Amino acid sequence: MTEESMTEEICAVSPKRFENFPEWYQQVIKLADMAENSPVRGCMVIKPWGYAIWELIQKELDEKFKESGHKNAYFPMFIPLRCFENEAKHVEGFAKECAVVTHTRLQADGNGKLVPASELEEPLIVRPTSETIIGEMFSKWAKSYRDLPIKINQWANIVRWEMRTRMFLRTTEFLWQEGHTVHSTPEEAVEEARSMLKCYTDFAESFLAMPVIPGMKTESEKFPGAEDTYTIEAMMQDGKALQAGTSHFLGQNFAKSSNIKFINRDGQEEYGWTTSWGVSTRVIGGLVMTHSDDNGLVLPPNVAPVQIVICPIYNEDTRSEVLECCHRLLDELKSRMFDKHPIRIEVDDRDIRGGEKAWEWIKKGVPIRVEIGMREVTSKNVCVYRRDESPKTCKSFGFSEFVNIVGNILLDIKNSLFGRAKKFRDDNSKHISSRDEFFDYFKSEHAGFAHAHWCGDPKIEEQIKSELGVSIRCIPISDAQESNSVQGTCIFTGNPSPQEAIFARSY
């Protein structure tokens, strides 16, 4: 490259992630200009770069949902209290997180301060999830087996009054999708819940390059009111688990509380079988913690708002020639595809210093940065930097060669990120065969996933959660089996164990 090479001024995010992971995480989000805290406690403003990532996630999932026969709808964010009271387990699970509206209108008091004017006849819950209000509507729509299945998804905001918040991972208000379905048989509903788990697994691994373990939650970790909860669990770079998506088989619990009945093929009235499932903006936090490094955000190509940025390097005498070359490359690349979509690309011709410009794109996690100066114009080459490699590692390609192989480079970046994350998870997972070994393992702050046999006793769950801050993340499952039903011996009690569980600290 020329002496004006942009990599000379690159600085690292401080502190390093393995020294102070929580602070590193906040700095990555700040320096990538993804989001910032809002004036409302526990809420965040998602800025254009962060929201563009969410839009790409939303688009990909929305296509998957529609391909599998689901339709989008929208339901009110205010839920009458009586709807919640119909489902006791559900209410108990969310009671501490609910925001409640009790008054309408504002009026000025004698001191000129605004105060609530009138009390509602019935309090309204700001939705922490929508099973109850959607169930009430489903009770009107499901009359016959001919009406089933009903397969609905909505994109919405959710409010859960969290005590400790962190941007994207746990905020008072967040964005998500929630799917809700009604079926005529339990087998069909279980298949729906399992198929959505597979949908989430494929999405996480093929789109986000985030390796996950699909599994079932234990009784104490289930969604309130569910018969079974399925989950995908990912390991972050501090060894903690992130629950990246869940799918629930609700049995007839919500159907009974919401009076969802239908006439079956035999002319008999029965309750429907329901499911719900969801993914939220939390997966953006998962992206940050899975792939990013001490130079900032790292984005897999599928989820990068800009996949390739072309950075011209010029002075006043060379400006027009360099820019002409950059825009010619832009036009050539616009015709190229990656993963069935046109490549997202732009030329950064802002009049700022080269090092500052390069550093900004590195912090934003753009997969490929291309630098073109007069040397490249003359030699008909391009200088290419990959975000998954060192910021100073430049590879030179001929102009036409780069255009022809750019899709393969993007695919290689995605595979590289997935392989790196999977290797990290595997290197930080351990099969444990005794109670003492288990407790010794989790005395380390940076312990990862522990695979161990557990007999199913909930008292053990409570003990390790209380003493170590460790929970059972899931009982792993696969497409071929309901659980990893490998017989063994519980490491805590010595009793027979029907399954191996995954233990970890979590977000």
PAROPA-658710 format. One line per field, with one value per residue (C-alpha): x, z, y; residue in three letters; residue number from 1. Coordinates in pm, whole numbers, plus 50000, padded with zeros to 5 digits. Example, Ala and Ser with C-alpha at 12.3 -4.5 7.8 and 13.67 -1.06 7.14 Angstrom:
! residues 2
c1 <- c(51230, 51367)
c3 <- c(50780, 50714)
c2 <- c(49550, 49894)
res <- c(ALA, SER)
n <- c(1, 2)
! end
This chain:
! residues 507
c1 <- c(50000, 50093, 50243, 49888, 49769, 49472, 49585, 49856, 49628, 49423, 49364, 49215, 48898, 48985, 48966, 49047, 48757, 48921, 49020, 48683, 48422, 48118, 48299, 48446, 48094, 47960, 48257, 48208, 47844, 47935, 48225, 48022, 47754, 47486, 47287, 47295, 47104, 46784, 46652, 46415, 46583, 46669, 46570, 46794, 46791, 46881, 47078, 47075, 47367, 47220, 46870, 46992, 47130, 46789, 46615, 46832, 46753, 46385, 46383, 46552, 46325, 46012, 46086, 46137, 45811, 45608, 45764, 45640, 45282, 45275, 45110, 45186, 44934, 44943, 44784, 44748, 45034, 44783, 44641, 44344, 44437, 44157, 44333, 44639, 44436, 44293, 44635, 44776, 45116, 45172, 45090, 45319, 45608, 45582, 45428, 45751, 45835, 45498, 45444, 45086, 44878, 44626, 44534, 44449, 44508, 44714, 44601, 44775, 44739, 44729, 45108, 45122, 45252, 45107, 44930, 44715, 44355, 44135, 44172, 44096, 43813, 44047, 44429, 44609, 44931, 45191, 45265, 45557, 45447, 45118, 44985, 44688, 44560, 44623, 44453, 44142, 44135, 44205, 43897, 43690, 43870, 43888, 43542, 43600, 43886, 43857, 43984, 44300, 44588, 44602, 44963, 45029, 45345, 45380, 45672, 45636, 45793, 45783, 45816, 45962, 46059, 46416, 46623, 46963, 46979, 47241, 47196, 47047, 47087, 46833, 46642, 46311, 46174, 46298, 46195, 46108, 45891, 45648, 45475, 45148, 44965, 44660, 44639, 44384, 44617, 44902, 45127, 45081, 45152, 45468, 45583, 45525, 45731, 46009, 46010, 46044, 46336, 46500, 46419, 46597, 46891, 46939, 46902, 47157, 47416, 47374, 47283, 47450, 47741, 47663, 47692, 47409, 47296, 46924, 46762, 46478, 46450, 46407, 46082, 46212, 46345, 46034, 45828, 45547, 45245, 45422, 45427, 45768, 46013, 46274, 46578, 46893, 47194, 47511, 47843, 47976, 48347, 48338, 48214, 47859, 47551, 47306, 46952, 46916, 46562, 46284, 45987, 45710, 45459, 45180, 44955, 44595, 44682, 44632, 44347, 44157, 44225, 44134, 43848, 43995, 43756, 43676, 43449, 43664, 43611, 43386, 43158, 43286, 43396, 43751, 44022, 44293, 44663, 44882, 45243, 45444, 45800, 46022, 46355, 46444, 46704, 46900, 47055, 47233, 47402, 47485, 47645, 47862, 47979, 48030, 48237, 48379, 48741, 48958, 48937, 48557, 48251, 48285, 47982, 47916, 47841, 47470, 47394, 47629, 47441, 47744, 47930, 48202, 48327, 48555, 48787, 48962, 49307, 49399, 49533, 49399, 49592, 49477, 49125, 48926, 49116, 49095, 48724, 48648, 48820, 48633, 48293, 48377, 48446, 48121, 47925, 48092, 48021, 47656, 47586, 47734, 47531, 47597, 47358, 47096, 47099, 47283, 47599, 47558, 47841, 47931, 48215, 48331, 48450, 48425, 48698, 48851, 49191, 49253, 49337, 49028, 48811, 48956, 48923, 48556, 48472, 48674, 48480, 48154, 48254, 48225, 48344, 48556, 48735, 48890, 49150, 49229, 49499, 49692, 49917, 49611, 49470, 49798, 49844, 49471, 49475, 49277, 49401, 49159, 49128, 48911, 48753, 48810, 49185, 49440, 49360, 49703, 49673, 49625, 49580, 49616, 49386, 49350, 49044, 48854, 48976, 48833, 48497, 48477, 48571, 48413, 48119, 48362, 48554, 48235, 48140, 48487, 48454, 48121, 48262, 48572, 48367, 48143, 48441, 48622, 48316, 48253, 48616, 48598, 48284, 48434, 48763, 48569, 48333, 48407, 48251, 48242, 48205, 48201, 48048, 48387, 48511, 48192, 48233, 48604, 48527, 48278, 48501, 48668, 48504, 48574, 48428, 48233, 47983, 47983, 47829, 47725, 47466, 47183, 46905, 46634, 46615, 46510, 46671, 47009, 46927, 46842, 47157, 47403, 47220, 47240, 47599, 47763, 47530, 47507, 47192, 47099, 47084, 46920, 46890, 47035, 46820, 46862, 46633, 46646, 46572, 46370, 46667, 47016, 46880, 47217, 47197, 47452, 47503, 47409, 47729, 47548, 47353, 47499, 47148, 47072, 47047, 46844, 47012, 47316, 47256, 47451, 47537, 47668, 47646, 47421, 47293)
c3 <- c(50000, 49977, 50268, 50327, 50424, 50655, 50899, 51062, 51312, 51428, 51803, 52014, 52220, 52587, 52811, 52658, 52668, 52885, 53147, 53195, 52977, 53081, 53017, 52691, 52578, 52647, 52467, 52156, 52130, 52192, 51945, 51677, 51727, 51768, 52065, 52371, 52694, 52682, 52943, 53060, 53309, 53163, 52807, 52507, 52182, 51896, 51651, 51272, 51260, 51536, 51394, 51045, 51201, 51358, 51024, 50856, 51136, 51108, 50731, 50744, 51015, 50859, 50534, 50722, 50913, 50601, 50415, 50695, 50673, 50943, 50889, 51055, 51269, 51546, 51891, 52150, 52388, 52671, 52827, 53068, 53413, 53399, 53106, 53324, 53622, 53418, 53397, 53749, 53661, 53391, 53623, 53895, 53649, 53524, 53818, 53935, 53583, 53487, 53418, 53509, 53379, 53638, 53527, 53210, 53116, 53290, 53448, 53630, 54007, 54214, 54195, 53817, 53825, 53597, 53782, 53668, 53618, 53638, 53749, 53512, 53603, 53530, 53536, 53209, 53188, 52937, 52761, 52897, 52639, 52457, 52523, 52725, 52490, 52178, 52344, 52396, 52025, 51927, 52128, 51877, 51569, 51645, 51614, 51410, 51325, 50978, 51127, 51253, 51266, 51332, 51284, 51373, 51427, 51542, 51551, 51858, 52157, 52504, 52852, 53147, 53449, 53492, 53798, 53627, 53263, 52989, 52632, 52401, 52659, 52918, 52886, 53025, 52672, 52386, 52037, 51938, 51738, 51905, 51727, 51854, 51715, 51785, 51677, 51687, 51833, 52086, 51834, 51585, 51849, 51969, 51608, 51566, 51876, 51764, 51407, 51533, 51751, 51436, 51255, 51528, 51530, 51153, 51171, 51450, 51286, 50916, 50940, 51259, 51246, 51614, 51718, 51950, 52141, 52105, 52407, 52658, 52973, 53310, 53504, 53705, 53396, 53179, 53049, 53299, 53206, 52947, 52934, 52763, 52678, 52406, 52384, 52189, 52409, 52287, 52464, 52488, 52504, 52883, 52904, 53002, 52824, 52633, 52578, 52218, 52140, 52291, 52171, 52400, 52385, 52600, 52600, 52675, 52967, 52786, 52577, 52897, 53058, 52735, 52642, 52303, 52196, 51863, 51724, 51624, 51335, 51553, 51630, 51986, 52149, 52287, 52385, 52137, 52177, 52162, 52119, 52139, 52039, 52019, 51940, 52051, 52009, 52268, 51976, 51877, 52216, 52144, 51813, 51989, 52255, 52018, 51741, 51842, 51944, 52107, 51795, 51814, 51656, 51418, 51201, 50996, 50635, 50643, 50922, 50824, 50703, 50481, 50369, 50172, 50212, 49950, 50093, 49843, 49933, 49741, 49742, 49542, 49231, 49233, 49370, 49045, 48916, 49245, 49294, 48936, 49001, 49330, 49171, 48881, 49137, 49314, 48990, 48920, 49269, 49264, 49020, 49252, 49497, 49837, 49987, 49720, 49790, 49622, 49806, 50029, 49941, 49959, 49880, 50174, 50007, 50316, 50352, 50673, 50756, 50626, 50961, 51124, 50843, 50856, 51234, 51214, 50977, 51182, 51494, 51302, 51210, 50829, 50689, 50399, 50364, 50029, 49994, 49658, 49599, 49289, 49321, 49289, 49002, 48813, 48887, 48846, 49186, 49508, 49866, 50074, 50454, 50618, 50954, 51080, 51036, 51177, 51087, 50922, 50710, 50353, 50053, 49702, 49424, 49062, 49002, 48800, 49020, 49331, 49162, 49065, 49403, 49643, 49720, 49815, 50041, 50224, 50262, 50394, 50651, 50771, 50795, 50969, 51233, 51292, 51317, 51555, 51783, 51778, 51862, 52152, 52283, 52248, 52410, 52702, 52759, 52989, 53062, 53441, 53631, 54000, 54234, 54359, 54004, 53925, 54219, 54147, 53783, 53864, 54124, 53823, 53701, 53342, 53352, 53041, 52981, 53204, 53064, 53349, 53442, 53666, 53815, 53778, 54142, 54148, 54492, 54329, 54074, 54353, 54547, 54264, 54163, 54518, 54590, 54250, 54040, 53794, 53624, 53395, 53056, 52879, 52826, 52472, 52196, 51826, 51529, 51581, 51951, 52220, 52460, 52495, 52687, 52765, 53091, 53352, 53717, 53869, 53982, 54278, 54426, 54275, 54161, 53805, 53558, 53236, 53072, 53054, 53117, 53030, 53325, 53301, 53432, 53212, 53106)
c2 <- c(50000, 50365, 50557, 50688, 50338, 50358, 50090, 50297, 50471, 50175, 50157, 49880, 49887, 49931, 49733, 49396, 49153, 48888, 49147, 49320, 49155, 49366, 49695, 49563, 49470, 49819, 49978, 49764, 49876, 50239, 50252, 50071, 50338, 50069, 50199, 50420, 50452, 50656, 50902, 50625, 50396, 50058, 50149, 50207, 50398, 50164, 50377, 50329, 50081, 49866, 49888, 49792, 49473, 49406, 49471, 49206, 48959, 49047, 49002, 48663, 48525, 48673, 48490, 48164, 48204, 48279, 47987, 47758, 47887, 48155, 48492, 48824, 49008, 49267, 49266, 49547, 49616, 49671, 49354, 49364, 49235, 48977, 48803, 48747, 48635, 48348, 48183, 48152, 48000, 48259, 48548, 48417, 48387, 48745, 48935, 49098, 49217, 49366, 49735, 49834, 50125, 50245, 50598, 50792, 51156, 51418, 51742, 52025, 52040, 52360, 52390, 52357, 52001, 51735, 51452, 51154, 51261, 50953, 50594, 50309, 50074, 49783, 49804, 49730, 49529, 49647, 49320, 49117, 48855, 48808, 48455, 48579, 48852, 48644, 48346, 48557, 48637, 48276, 48172, 48371, 48242, 47869, 47713, 47399, 47165, 47321, 47650, 47484, 47519, 47891, 48005, 48368, 48575, 48932, 49176, 49391, 49563, 49409, 49561, 49372, 49576, 49450, 49542, 49511, 49610, 49588, 49707, 49444, 49164, 49275, 49601, 49724, 49753, 49537, 49428, 49074, 48844, 48607, 48324, 48176, 47875, 47657, 47291, 47014, 46747, 46746, 46570, 46852, 47117, 46941, 46913, 47287, 47369, 47135, 47269, 47627, 47517, 47381, 47707, 47904, 47663, 47692, 48070, 48110, 47890, 47970, 48340, 48461, 48212, 48146, 47779, 47677, 47371, 47292, 47136, 47121, 47326, 47161, 47199, 47497, 47675, 47636, 47925, 47998, 47786, 47568, 47190, 47188, 47465, 47420, 47646, 47721, 47797, 47971, 48022, 48376, 48460, 48488, 48128, 48220, 48084, 48299, 48175, 48290, 48171, 47962, 47758, 47636, 47353, 47496, 47190, 47290, 47519, 47847, 47704, 47628, 47965, 48149, 47912, 47814, 47536, 47375, 47105, 46808, 46565, 46350, 46643, 46671, 46997, 47001, 47246, 47339, 47268, 47576, 47683, 48004, 48089, 48396, 48562, 48915, 49188, 48990, 48798, 49121, 49115, 48752, 48852, 49108, 48863, 48569, 48726, 49063, 49126, 49390, 49607, 49628, 49473, 49177, 49097, 48782, 48886, 48791, 49034, 49319, 49631, 49701, 49389, 49569, 49925, 50078, 50343, 50572, 50709, 51022, 51374, 51669, 51564, 51200, 51243, 51211, 50906, 50717, 50792, 50688, 50352, 50307, 50368, 50138, 49863, 49952, 49909, 49574, 49441, 49548, 49267, 49005, 48798, 48650, 48396, 48474, 48850, 49141, 49239, 49545, 49782, 50148, 50389, 50599, 50920, 51140, 51397, 51265, 51116, 50766, 50608, 50755, 50626, 50275, 50259, 50357, 50071, 49824, 49924, 49876, 49521, 49546, 49209, 49345, 49676, 49763, 50038, 50194, 50456, 50560, 50256, 50031, 50240, 50200, 49829, 49748, 49578, 49623, 49596, 49385, 49363, 49099, 49181, 48827, 48874, 49118, 49481, 49507, 49192, 49311, 49081, 49214, 49094, 49189, 49404, 49141, 48857, 49022, 49082, 48716, 48569, 48820, 48589, 48311, 48549, 48648, 48281, 48202, 48483, 48342, 47990, 48119, 48300, 47999, 47764, 47997, 48027, 47653, 47577, 47825, 47653, 47306, 47413, 47561, 47270, 46979, 46643, 46604, 46280, 46377, 46633, 46755, 46803, 46997, 47238, 47285, 47363, 47637, 47801, 47962, 48283, 48180, 47830, 47737, 47456, 47150, 46830, 46604, 46344, 46465, 46254, 46520, 46632, 47003, 47050, 46999, 47270, 47510, 47424, 47484, 47801, 47932, 47827, 47870, 48088, 47797, 47667, 47382, 47546, 47254, 46882, 46858, 46715, 46649, 46608, 46232, 46213, 46389, 46400, 46262, 45965, 45809, 45621, 45716, 45801, 46136, 46309, 46466, 46173, 45857, 45762, 45644, 45934, 45913, 46211, 46437, 46807, 47121, 47345, 47701, 48053, 48258, 48598)
res <- c(MET, THR, GLU, GLU, SER, MET, THR, GLU, GLU, ILE, CYS, ALA, VAL, SER, PRO, LYS, ARG, PHE, GLU, ASN, PHE, PRO, GLU, TRP, TYR, GLN, GLN, VAL, ILE, LYS, LEU, ALA, ASP, MET, ALA, GLU, ASN, SER, PRO, VAL, ARG, GLY, CYS, MET, VAL, ILE, LYS, PRO, TRP, GLY, TYR, ALA, ILE, TRP, GLU, LEU, ILE, GLN, LYS, GLU, LEU, ASP, GLU, LYS, PHE, LYS, GLU, SER, GLY, HIS, LYS, ASN, ALA, TYR, PHE, PRO, MET, PHE, ILE, PRO, LEU, ARG, CYS, PHE, GLU, ASN, GLU, ALA, LYS, HIS, VAL, GLU, GLY, PHE, ALA, LYS, GLU, CYS, ALA, VAL, VAL, THR, HIS, THR, ARG, LEU, GLN, ALA, ASP, GLY, ASN, GLY, LYS, LEU, VAL, PRO, ALA, SER, GLU, LEU, GLU, GLU, PRO, LEU, ILE, VAL, ARG, PRO, THR, SER, GLU, THR, ILE, ILE, GLY, GLU, MET, PHE, SER, LYS, TRP, ALA, LYS, SER, TYR, ARG, ASP, LEU, PRO, ILE, LYS, ILE, ASN, GLN, TRP, ALA, ASN, ILE, VAL, ARG, TRP, GLU, MET, ARG, THR, ARG, MET, PHE, LEU, ARG, THR, THR, GLU, PHE, LEU, TRP, GLN, GLU, GLY, HIS, THR, VAL, HIS, SER, THR, PRO, GLU, GLU, ALA, VAL, GLU, GLU, ALA, ARG, SER, MET, LEU, LYS, CYS, TYR, THR, ASP, PHE, ALA, GLU, SER, PHE, LEU, ALA, MET, PRO, VAL, ILE, PRO, GLY, MET, LYS, THR, GLU, SER, GLU, LYS, PHE, PRO, GLY, ALA, GLU, ASP, THR, TYR, THR, ILE, GLU, ALA, MET, MET, GLN, ASP, GLY, LYS, ALA, LEU, GLN, ALA, GLY, THR, SER, HIS, PHE, LEU, GLY, GLN, ASN, PHE, ALA, LYS, SER, SER, ASN, ILE, LYS, PHE, ILE, ASN, ARG, ASP, GLY, GLN, GLU, GLU, TYR, GLY, TRP, THR, THR, SER, TRP, GLY, VAL, SER, THR, ARG, VAL, ILE, GLY, GLY, LEU, VAL, MET, THR, HIS, SER, ASP, ASP, ASN, GLY, LEU, VAL, LEU, PRO, PRO, ASN, VAL, ALA, PRO, VAL, GLN, ILE, VAL, ILE, CYS, PRO, ILE, TYR, ASN, GLU, ASP, THR, ARG, SER, GLU, VAL, LEU, GLU, CYS, CYS, HIS, ARG, LEU, LEU, ASP, GLU, LEU, LYS, SER, ARG, MET, PHE, ASP, LYS, HIS, PRO, ILE, ARG, ILE, GLU, VAL, ASP, ASP, ARG, ASP, ILE, ARG, GLY, GLY, GLU, LYS, ALA, TRP, GLU, TRP, ILE, LYS, LYS, GLY, VAL, PRO, ILE, ARG, VAL, GLU, ILE, GLY, MET, ARG, GLU, VAL, THR, SER, LYS, ASN, VAL, CYS, VAL, TYR, ARG, ARG, ASP, GLU, SER, PRO, LYS, THR, CYS, LYS, SER, PHE, GLY, PHE, SER, GLU, PHE, VAL, ASN, ILE, VAL, GLY, ASN, ILE, LEU, LEU, ASP, ILE, LYS, ASN, SER, LEU, PHE, GLY, ARG, ALA, LYS, LYS, PHE, ARG, ASP, ASP, ASN, SER, LYS, HIS, ILE, SER, SER, ARG, ASP, GLU, PHE, PHE, ASP, TYR, PHE, LYS, SER, GLU, HIS, ALA, GLY, PHE, ALA, HIS, ALA, HIS, TRP, CYS, GLY, ASP, PRO, LYS, ILE, GLU, GLU, GLN, ILE, LYS, SER, GLU, LEU, GLY, VAL, SER, ILE, ARG, CYS, ILE, PRO, ILE, SER, ASP, ALA, GLN, GLU, SER, ASN, SER, VAL, GLN, GLY, THR, CYS, ILE, PHE, THR, GLY, ASN, PRO, SER, PRO, GLN, GLU, ALA, ILE, PHE, ALA, ARG, SER, TYR)
n <- c(1, 2, 3, 4, 5, 6, 7, 8, 9, 10, 11, 12, 13, 14, 15, 16, 17, 18, 19, 20, 21, 22, 23, 24, 25, 26, 27, 28, 29, 30, 31, 32, 33, 34, 35, 36, 37, 38, 39, 40, 41, 42, 43, 44, 45, 46, 47, 48, 49, 50, 51, 52, 53, 54, 55, 56, 57, 58, 59, 60, 61, 62, 63, 64, 65, 66, 67, 68, 69, 70, 71, 72, 73, 74, 75, 76, 77, 78, 79, 80, 81, 82, 83, 84, 85, 86, 87, 88, 89, 90, 91, 92, 93, 94, 95, 96, 97, 98, 99, 100, 101, 102, 103, 104, 105, 106, 107, 108, 109, 110, 111, 112, 113, 114, 115, 116, 117, 118, 119, 120, 121, 122, 123, 124, 125, 126, 127, 128, 129, 130, 131, 132, 133, 134, 135, 136, 137, 138, 139, 140, 141, 142, 143, 144, 145, 146, 147, 148, 149, 150, 151, 152, 153, 154, 155, 156, 157, 158, 159, 160, 161, 162, 163, 164, 165, 166, 167, 168, 169, 170, 171, 172, 173, 174, 175, 176, 177, 178, 179, 180, 181, 182, 183, 184, 185, 186, 187, 188, 189, 190, 191, 192, 193, 194, 195, 196, 197, 198, 199, 200, 201, 202, 203, 204, 205, 206, 207, 208, 209, 210, 211, 212, 213, 214, 215, 216, 217, 218, 219, 220, 221, 222, 223, 224, 225, 226, 227, 228, 229, 230, 231, 232, 233, 234, 235, 236, 237, 238, 239, 240, 241, 242, 243, 244, 245, 246, 247, 248, 249, 250, 251, 252, 253, 254, 255, 256, 257, 258, 259, 260, 261, 262, 263, 264, 265, 266, 267, 268, 269, 270, 271, 272, 273, 274, 275, 276, 277, 278, 279, 280, 281, 282, 283, 284, 285, 286, 287, 288, 289, 290, 291, 292, 293, 294, 295, 296, 297, 298, 299, 300, 301, 302, 303, 304, 305, 306, 307, 308, 309, 310, 311, 312, 313, 314, 315, 316, 317, 318, 319, 320, 321, 322, 323, 324, 325, 326, 327, 328, 329, 330, 331, 332, 333, 334, 335, 336, 337, 338, 339, 340, 341, 342, 343, 344, 345, 346, 347, 348, 349, 350, 351, 352, 353, 354, 355, 356, 357, 358, 359, 360, 361, 362, 363, 364, 365, 366, 367, 368, 369, 370, 371, 372, 373, 374, 375, 376, 377, 378, 379, 380, 381, 382, 383, 384, 385, 386, 387, 388, 389, 390, 391, 392, 393, 394, 395, 396, 397, 398, 399, 400, 401, 402, 403, 404, 405, 406, 407, 408, 409, 410, 411, 412, 413, 414, 415, 416, 417, 418, 419, 420, 421, 422, 423, 424, 425, 426, 427, 428, 429, 430, 431, 432, 433, 434, 435, 436, 437, 438, 439, 440, 441, 442, 443, 444, 445, 446, 447, 448, 449, 450, 451, 452, 453, 454, 455, 456, 457, 458, 459, 460, 461, 462, 463, 464, 465, 466, 467, 468, 469, 470, 471, 472, 473, 474, 475, 476, 477, 478, 479, 480, 481, 482, 483, 484, 485, 486, 487, 488, 489, 490, 491, 492, 493, 494, 495, 496, 497, 498, 499, 500, 501, 502, 503, 504, 505, 506, 507)
! end
